[in-house]
């Protein structure tokens, strides 16, 4: 199952990126970025992540 989480706030140790999208395929994150810059194909579920955060050490 492929899931798109839209409008999420991405946090790394240095800054916050607002309005990002994340594509999850099964149990792995396969793409992260602004929605116009990531590959969005064959999405089974779309989640509005407004007001939520995703923390990452590797952005």
C-alpha positions as MATLAB code, in Angstrom:
seq = 'XXXXXXXXXXXXXXXXXXXXXXXXXXXXXXXXXXXXXXXXXXXXXXXXXXXXXXXXXXX';
ca = [
       0.000    0.000    0.000;
       1.370    3.398   -1.017;
       0.471    6.397    1.148;
       0.930   10.116    0.539;
       1.078   12.353    3.607;
       0.571   15.956    2.490;
       1.314   19.246    4.199;
       3.591   17.860    6.922;
       6.198   19.905    8.804;
       9.610   18.253    8.557;
      12.106   18.884   11.355;
      15.820   18.117   11.384;
      18.396   19.223   13.984;
      18.976   22.499   12.146;
      15.682   23.752   10.712;
      11.970   23.198   10.035;
      10.564   22.691    6.522;
       6.892   23.627    6.233;
       4.385   22.118    3.832;
       6.323   19.031    2.753;
       4.913   15.752    1.468;
       6.028   12.220    2.283;
       5.397    9.062    0.247;
       5.397    5.796    2.216;
       5.386    2.441    0.396;
       4.477   -0.406    2.745;
       6.702    0.408    5.755;
       9.402    2.542    4.079;
       9.620    6.249    3.309;
      10.368    6.360   -0.423;
      10.216   10.106   -1.143;
      10.193   13.390    0.780;
       9.934   16.916   -0.578;
       7.689   19.647   -1.852;
       4.753   18.021   -3.623;
       5.678   19.378   -7.057;
       9.160   17.868   -6.746;
       8.381   14.294   -5.682;
       7.056   11.312   -7.604;
       3.373   10.763   -6.815;
       2.109    7.681   -8.650;
      -0.278    4.876   -7.760;
      -1.217    6.328   -4.363;
      -3.686    4.199   -2.382;
      -4.258    6.552    0.552;
      -3.847   10.317    1.032;
      -3.495   11.748    4.541;
      -3.640   15.453    5.383;
      -0.744   15.998    7.785;
      -1.563   19.642    8.544;
      -0.342   20.571   12.003;
       1.766   17.405   12.354;
       5.530   16.969   12.363;
       8.003   14.411   11.041;
      11.461   14.403   12.629;
      14.532   13.401   10.637;
      18.267   13.406   11.238;
      19.112   13.115    7.537;
      17.530   16.109    5.764;
];
